[in-house]
């Protein structure tokens, strides 16, 4: 199985650290976010990983080379010219996933102990096009699922904006954790190039394809995108 770690973002929420470094190199108890997530994937036997880079790319590339990929086979997807967001970044790396089965896509600035193997098993058994890791935590933007955990829409509770793509009798709000399991058929369906978000793609695809949620509310999880969360992450992840 293969994976992609999204590490190209500017990390503006992590300023002033990201004025001189990529967010992927933020340190939690002596290890960078990038190293922790490479090792996290490797703990499930996923050692073929592509990492996209844009902001201070040389720092990421040099760290990977210096540490021999932290024991994994790391490929770099260079987005130096333009950061392509989640969807564009994945499409640029499309060739990496040729002749592979379902793969993992994850943000570099999250830390979790969610059982990826269980998530993959659910993805396979449900025959979903994509499975999204979600929890019941509070946030401002939610994916909306029906009672079978099928994606139906999206809601921003601060602005009141809402998009319903699939009708249901009741919608359940779930916070997205930045981890996806995606079937390779995705690349046959999506022909968009350039800069775009996976959220928009999922909201369009769920009209005609099955996108599932995988609730891991009992797992450890933190978004390390904000400076105040560094200390919290160090208490949760040794």
Secondary structure, DSSP 8 states (H G I E B T S, - for coil): -EEEEE--S--GGGTTGGGTS-GGG-EETTEEHHHHHHHHHHTTT--EEEEEE-TTHHHHHHHHHHTGGGGSEEEEEE-SS---HHHHHHHHTGGGGTT--SEEEEETTEEE---HHHHHHHHHHHT-SEEEEEES---SEEEEE-TT-BEEEEEETTT--EEESS--SS-EEEEEEEEEEE-TTHHHH----SS--HHHHHHHHTTTS-EEEEE-TTS-EEE--STHHHHHHHHH--
